[in-house]
Amino acid sequence: MAYTKPGVEVTQVINNPTTTLITPDLYACVIGKGYWWQNPIWDNSDDALHNSVYGTLYENVELVVALSGINATHYDVADANSVVVTLLGRSGAATGVVSHLTKDTEFSVNTSTNVVTISGSIIAGTSDVKIGYLSNNINSEGFKTLESIADIKSEIGEPVTFNPLAFGTFVAMTNSNVATTTWGISGTQTVVTALPALETKEIYALAPMQNLSSGNITSYKTHCDSMSLAVNKKERTAYVNRVITWTGTPYGTTSSDLTTTAETIRDANAAFAAKRIFSNHPDVGYVLENRPIATIHPTWIQNNFDKSGEAQSAALTSINFVTYGLQAKLANDIKSGGVTYKAGTKITSTIWDTLVGDNTAWGEAESYTVYAPVPGFYQNAMYAGLRVGLNPEQPLTNIAGAGIDQIVGSTDTFSETQLNTIAAGGTFILNQANIVAPITCRHQLSTDMTSAQRRENSITSAVDFVAKFLRDTIDPYIGRSTISPAFLELIETILFGTGRFLKKEGRINDLRVVSIEQDSISPDTLNIEVDILVKYPVNYIRITLQY
């Protein structure tokens, strides 16, 4: 037997495996309708999906165009008002002339047969025909997890501002920098009736792509509250946007009218009293976008957000852009018809006619870079994306979002006192110091103002994160273990370690195990009470100057 020096030997034995801490993922979920946008500017003859030139020339006689001849995959036109037709002259009087045709007078659309009929006697000679339209895109329907802009384009469609699901997902992803989930509504579904289908999904921040009525917001409240119950194990929140009910003329009212409007907004949001509903304000914004010239006409913009005949079964917004003066605005100085239009000029129908002309010379811009008006529901996607992209305990107050370039009807319209009135009802107000400043959250308020714990977005998200974290940590022990003193000690140790981890990572200030005991009525149940100390946002700093 080998000699061993006298001493003490210590053998380490692991009785219980080290707990694996799995950080839960919080996903934004954008809910809405997705379309294929057949851009009328496309002319790539080598790419069948990205070529909007029809194979037959227009010869100054009526021409019937089957949209399947433009795109054999995406030709189910969603809305006749989305169709734009351009003639590019090749010979005769048409040589070198670009003609942007007028719907109903120079062309008609049959959405049942997906046929566009171009009238005769428009311009002599021969012309190429280019057609653009929104097509119902069944590829976008149902639940998806998307990781890149390329995924958005392939799975939903081009992220243009009039493609709600695609652009909303783009905005959410831009702000989160992580994978984003989507639910593409189909058939007779709406952004509300789709909610039951999301009950099995592991998602967190919901962003519906539609201005919602009070009844619809209540449906989102009910859904979030129900899914966040202990029995359902799917904590979630929702970011919603509602149309402002104005007293007097929108944006140009008297101080008295604005005060009344502020009180109306306050009372409407306070009625929900829900810590999981974040009702953001205002109801409209602007996005910098390069768009085909036909799509910047005020009527085209209005029609393509007012889709009351489509699957949503309600308009995406009830905002009347034309009446409110919310036309597209030039992003740069432009000279047209002998007149120089400065950047920021609103493109009214009269100015649009000037820009286009009866016959514009071939080679002039088929598109313009503009600030295009959009409904405020894209702000839902912006802050849903920020919420899941930031640490759960990070307050959203004064955090800048991306994807919306300008807002209208907030700090540009209401005084500080009036904004305080609006906020008092639990309104998630967006700020913008000037038209080139970033958009920030004035205060991360829910519609439940009863306490700091219930009103502050970051407190709700931090507690939800801890709940999901504890569930994921303890769940592996369910059904595999028996209740014994040793098991109780094990659980206490795991909870202690989990609390230290959460504290170290900065999610909470502390976690303490108050009690662990076997239920006296249901002996297969453990009752555990845990106290957590959340992190409160720095909302107010009071300074007293003594002299």
Secondary structure in CASP SS format (residue, H / E / C, confidence):
PFRMAT SS
TARGET T0000
AUTHOR 0000-0000-0000
METHOD secondary structure of the structure
MODEL  1
M C 1.00
A C 1.00
Y C 1.00
T C 1.00
K C 1.00
P C 1.00
G C 1.00
V C 1.00
E C 1.00
V C 1.00
T C 1.00
Q C 1.00
V C 1.00
I C 1.00
N C 1.00
N C 1.00
P C 1.00
T C 1.00
T C 1.00
T C 1.00
L C 1.00
I C 1.00
T C 1.00
P C 1.00
D C 1.00
L C 1.00
Y C 1.00
A E 1.00
C E 1.00
V E 1.00
I E 1.00
G E 1.00
K C 1.00
G C 1.00
Y E 1.00
W E 1.00
W E 1.00
Q E 1.00
N C 1.00
P C 1.00
I C 1.00
W C 1.00
D E 1.00
N C 1.00
S C 1.00
D C 1.00
D C 1.00
A H 1.00
L H 1.00
H H 1.00
N E 1.00
S C 1.00
V E 1.00
Y C 1.00
G C 1.00
T C 1.00
L C 1.00
Y E 1.00
E C 1.00
N C 1.00
V C 1.00
E C 1.00
L E 1.00
V E 1.00
V E 1.00
A E 1.00
L H 1.00
S H 1.00
G H 1.00
I C 1.00
N C 1.00
A C 1.00
T C 1.00
H C 1.00
Y C 1.00
D C 1.00
V E 1.00
A C 1.00
D C 1.00
A H 1.00
N H 1.00
S H 1.00
V C 1.00
V E 1.00
V E 1.00
T E 1.00
L E 1.00
L E 1.00
G E 1.00
R E 1.00
S E 1.00
G H 1.00
A H 1.00
A H 1.00
T C 1.00
G C 1.00
V E 1.00
V E 1.00
S E 1.00
H E 1.00
L C 1.00
T C 1.00
K E 1.00
D C 1.00
T C 1.00
E C 1.00
F E 1.00
S E 1.00
V E 1.00
N E 1.00
T C 1.00
S C 1.00
T C 1.00
N C 1.00
V E 1.00
V E 1.00
T E 1.00
I E 1.00
S C 1.00
G C 1.00
S C 1.00
I C 1.00
I C 1.00
A C 1.00
G C 1.00
T E 1.00
S E 1.00
D E 1.00
V E 1.00
K E 1.00
I E 1.00
G E 1.00
Y E 1.00
L E 1.00
S E 1.00
N E 1.00
N C 1.00
I H 1.00
N H 1.00
S H 1.00
E C 1.00
G E 1.00
F E 1.00
K E 1.00
T E 1.00
L E 1.00
E C 1.00
S C 1.00
I H 1.00
A H 1.00
D H 1.00
I H 1.00
K H 1.00
S H 1.00
E H 1.00
I C 1.00
G C 1.00
E C 1.00
P C 1.00
V C 1.00
T C 1.00
F C 1.00
N C 1.00
P H 1.00
L H 1.00
A H 1.00
F H 1.00
G H 1.00
T H 1.00
F H 1.00
V H 1.00
A H 1.00
M H 1.00
T H 1.00
N H 1.00
S H 1.00
N C 1.00
V C 1.00
A C 1.00
T E 1.00
T E 1.00
T E 1.00
W E 1.00
G E 1.00
I C 1.00
S C 1.00
G C 1.00
T C 1.00
Q C 1.00
T C 1.00
V C 1.00
V C 1.00
T C 1.00
A C 1.00
L H 1.00
P H 1.00
A H 1.00
L H 1.00
E C 1.00
T C 1.00
K C 1.00
E C 1.00
I C 1.00
Y C 1.00
A E 1.00
L E 1.00
A E 1.00
P E 1.00
M C 1.00
Q C 1.00
N C 1.00
L C 1.00
S C 1.00
S H 1.00
G H 1.00
N H 1.00
I H 1.00
T H 1.00
S H 1.00
Y H 1.00
K H 1.00
T H 1.00
H H 1.00
C H 1.00
D H 1.00
S H 1.00
M H 1.00
S C 1.00
L C 1.00
A C 1.00
V C 1.00
N C 1.00
K C 1.00
K C 1.00
E C 1.00
R C 1.00
T E 1.00
A E 1.00
Y E 1.00
V E 1.00
N E 1.00
R C 1.00
V C 1.00
I C 1.00
T C 1.00
W C 1.00
T C 1.00
G C 1.00
T C 1.00
P C 1.00
Y C 1.00
G C 1.00
T C 1.00
T C 1.00
S H 1.00
S H 1.00
D H 1.00
L H 1.00
T H 1.00
T H 1.00
T H 1.00
A H 1.00
E H 1.00
T H 1.00
I H 1.00
R H 1.00
D H 1.00
A H 1.00
N H 1.00
A H 1.00
A C 1.00
F C 1.00
A C 1.00
A C 1.00
K C 1.00
R C 1.00
I E 1.00
F E 1.00
S E 1.00
N E 1.00
H E 1.00
P C 1.00
D C 1.00
V E 1.00
G E 1.00
Y E 1.00
V E 1.00
L E 1.00
E E 1.00
N E 1.00
R E 1.00
P E 1.00
I H 1.00
A H 1.00
T H 1.00
I H 1.00
H C 1.00
P H 1.00
T H 1.00
W H 1.00
I H 1.00
Q H 1.00
N H 1.00
N C 1.00
F C 1.00
D C 1.00
K C 1.00
S C 1.00
G C 1.00
E C 1.00
A C 1.00
Q C 1.00
S C 1.00
A C 1.00
A C 1.00
L C 1.00
T C 1.00
S C 1.00
I C 1.00
N C 1.00
F H 1.00
V H 1.00
T H 1.00
Y H 1.00
G C 1.00
L C 1.00
Q C 1.00
A C 1.00
K E 1.00
L E 1.00
A C 1.00
N C 1.00
D C 1.00
I E 1.00
K E 1.00
S E 1.00
G C 1.00
G C 1.00
V E 1.00
T E 1.00
Y E 1.00
K C 1.00
A C 1.00
G C 1.00
T C 1.00
K E 1.00
I C 1.00
T C 1.00
S H 1.00
T H 1.00
I H 1.00
W H 1.00
D H 1.00
T H 1.00
L H 1.00
V H 1.00
G C 1.00
D C 1.00
N C 1.00
T E 1.00
A E 1.00
W C 1.00
G C 1.00
E C 1.00
A C 1.00
E C 1.00
S E 1.00
Y E 1.00
T E 1.00
V E 1.00
Y E 1.00
A E 1.00
P E 1.00
V E 1.00
P E 1.00
G C 1.00
F C 1.00
Y H 1.00
Q H 1.00
N H 1.00
A H 1.00
M H 1.00
Y H 1.00
A H 1.00
G H 1.00
L H 1.00
R H 1.00
V H 1.00
G H 1.00
L C 1.00
N C 1.00
P C 1.00
E C 1.00
Q C 1.00
P C 1.00
L C 1.00
T E 1.00
N C 1.00
I C 1.00
A E 1.00
G E 1.00
A C 1.00
G C 1.00
I C 1.00
D C 1.00
Q E 1.00
I E 1.00
V E 1.00
G C 1.00
S C 1.00
T C 1.00
D C 1.00
T C 1.00
F C 1.00
S C 1.00
E H 1.00
T H 1.00
Q H 1.00
L H 1.00
N H 1.00
T H 1.00
I H 1.00
A H 1.00
A C 1.00
G C 1.00
G C 1.00
T E 1.00
F E 1.00
I E 1.00
L E 1.00
N E 1.00
Q C 1.00
A C 1.00
N C 1.00
I C 1.00
V C 1.00
A C 1.00
P C 1.00
I E 1.00
T E 1.00
C E 1.00
R C 1.00
H C 1.00
Q C 1.00
L E 1.00
S C 1.00
T C 1.00
D C 1.00
M C 1.00
T C 1.00
S C 1.00
A H 1.00
Q H 1.00
R H 1.00
R H 1.00
E E 1.00
N H 1.00
S H 1.00
I H 1.00
T H 1.00
S H 1.00
A H 1.00
V H 1.00
D H 1.00
F H 1.00
V H 1.00
A H 1.00
K H 1.00
F H 1.00
L H 1.00
R H 1.00
D H 1.00
T H 1.00
I H 1.00
D H 1.00
P H 1.00
Y H 1.00
I C 1.00
G C 1.00
R C 1.00
S C 1.00
T C 1.00
I C 1.00
S C 1.00
P H 1.00
A H 1.00
F H 1.00
L H 1.00
E H 1.00
L H 1.00
I H 1.00
E H 1.00
T H 1.00
I H 1.00
L H 1.00
F H 1.00
G H 1.00
T H 1.00
G H 1.00
R H 1.00
F H 1.00
L H 1.00
K H 1.00
K H 1.00
E H 1.00
G C 1.00
R C 1.00
I C 1.00
N C 1.00
D E 1.00
L E 1.00
R E 1.00
V E 1.00
V E 1.00
S E 1.00
I E 1.00
E E 1.00
Q E 1.00
D C 1.00
S C 1.00
I C 1.00
S C 1.00
P C 1.00
D C 1.00
T C 1.00
L E 1.00
N E 1.00
I E 1.00
E E 1.00
V E 1.00
D E 1.00
I E 1.00
L E 1.00
V C 1.00
K C 1.00
Y C 1.00
P C 1.00
V C 1.00
N C 1.00
Y C 1.00
I C 1.00
R C 1.00
I C 1.00
T C 1.00
L C 1.00
Q C 1.00
Y C 1.00
END
